[in-house]
Amino acid sequence: MKVILKQDIKGVGKKDEIINASDGYARNFLLPKNMAVEANSENMSKLKAKQDSKAFKKSQEKEEALKTAEKLSKILLKVPVKAGENGKIFGGVSAKEIAELLEKNYKIIVDKKKIELKDPIKTLGERKISIKLFEGVIGTVRIDVISK
């Protein structure tokens, strides 16, 4: 019997997956516990509509990410910090600070966890930093750390 899973079931399948289950397992376990629905034409069309909707949303998000990546490539973000005479920074510039400055100065909201910065920036100067915006979309922003 073909059924559409309503949730992830370990060893059986993932949510919204169509599986072939034995008649007894489907009728006595999956359907009564509301873990699956029968794969009839009505339920199949609902599933297809749901998948189309997800695909459309994903394409919209990717377009937005591409636009954001284009904006980021044109930005030179100046980060003023306190520094000593030899160019060493007191403290460091973290991903959180970069995200806050992008939002404050350019109205671009980026999750600080998506900014690829292994360690805080500890020296003055200009560098490029990558930001993961979406699956396969990486934006780069130039950052100039300057002394106050």
C-alpha positions in Angstrom: 0.0 0.0 0.0 1.4 3.4 -0.9 1.3 6.0 1.8 2.5 9.6 2.3 4.3 10.1 5.6 3.2 13.0 7.8 6.4 13.0 9.9 9.9 11.5 10.0 9.8 7.9 11.0 13.2 6.3 11.8 13.9 3.4 9.5 10.9 4.1 7.3 11.2 7.5 5.7 11.1 11.3 6.0 8.1 13.7 6.1 6.2 14.1 2.8 7.9 11.0 1.3 5.8 8.4 -0.6 6.6 4.9 0.5 5.4 1.4 -0.1 4.4 -0.1 3.2 2.8 -3.5 3.8 -1.0 -3.4 4.1 -0.9 -4.5 7.7 1.7 -2.0 8.8 -0.1 0.9 7.1 -3.7 0.0 8.2 -2.8 -1.1 11.8 0.0 1.3 12.7 0.7 4.3 10.4 -2.9 5.4 9.6 -4.4 5.0 13.1 -1.5 6.9 14.7 -1.9 9.7 12.1 1.7 9.2 11.0 0.7 8.8 7.3 -2.2 9.2 4.9 -3.1 7.0 2.0 -1.5 8.0 -1.3 -4.8 8.6 -3.2 -5.1 11.2 -6.0 -6.4 13.9 -3.6 -3.6 13.6 -1.1 -1.0 13.3 -4.0 -2.2 16.6 -5.4 -2.0 18.3 -2.0 1.6 17.0 -1.6 2.5 18.3 -5.1 1.1 21.7 -4.3 3.0 21.8 -1.0 6.3 20.8 -2.8 5.7 23.4 -5.5 5.1 26.1 -2.8 8.4 25.1 -1.1 10.3 25.2 -4.4 8.9 28.7 -5.1 9.8 30.0 -1.7 13.3 28.6 -2.0 13.8 30.3 -5.4 12.6 33.6 -3.9 15.0 33.3 -1.0 17.9 32.5 -3.5 17.0 35.6 -5.6 17.1 37.8 -2.4 20.5 36.2 -1.4 21.9 37.0 -4.9 20.7 40.6 -4.6 22.3 40.9 -1.1 25.5 39.4 -2.4 25.7 42.0 -5.1 25.1 44.8 -2.6 27.8 43.4 -0.3 30.4 43.3 -3.1 30.1 47.1 -3.5 30.5 47.9 0.2 33.6 49.0 2.0 32.7 48.8 5.6 34.8 51.0 7.8 35.2 49.8 11.4 36.7 52.4 13.7 38.6 50.8 16.7 41.0 51.9 19.4 44.5 50.9 18.5 48.0 51.2 19.8 51.0 52.9 18.0 52.1 49.6 16.3 48.7 48.9 14.7 47.6 46.4 17.3 43.9 46.6 18.2 42.7 46.7 21.8 40.3 43.8 21.8 39.2 42.7 18.3 36.6 43.1 15.6 34.1 40.2 15.9 31.5 38.8 13.5 28.8 40.3 15.8 30.2 43.8 15.3 30.4 43.3 11.6 26.8 42.2 11.4 25.7 45.2 13.6 27.5 47.7 11.4 26.1 46.2 8.2 22.6 46.5 9.6 23.1 50.0 11.1 24.9 51.6 8.1 23.4 49.7 5.1 20.2 48.1 6.4 21.5 44.6 5.4 20.6 42.0 8.0 23.1 39.1 8.2 23.2 36.4 10.8 26.6 36.7 12.7 26.9 32.9 12.5 27.0 33.1 8.7 30.0 35.4 8.7 33.1 33.3 8.0 35.6 34.8 10.6 37.6 32.2 12.4 39.2 34.6 14.9 38.4 38.2 15.7 40.3 40.7 13.6 43.3 42.0 15.6 45.1 44.3 13.2 44.4 47.4 11.3 44.0 47.3 7.5 41.6 46.2 4.7 40.6 42.6 4.1 37.8 40.6 2.4 35.4 38.5 4.5 32.9 35.9 3.1 29.3 35.7 4.3 27.2 32.6 3.6 23.8 34.0 2.5 22.1 30.8 1.1 23.0 27.4 -0.2 25.6 28.0 -2.8 25.4 31.9 -2.5 28.4 33.5 -0.8 28.8 37.2 -0.6 32.1 39.0 0.1 32.4 42.3 1.9 35.5 44.4 2.2 36.3 45.6 5.7 38.7 48.4 6.5 39.7 48.4 10.2 40.8 52.0 11.0 42.0 53.7 14.2 39.7 56.2 15.9 
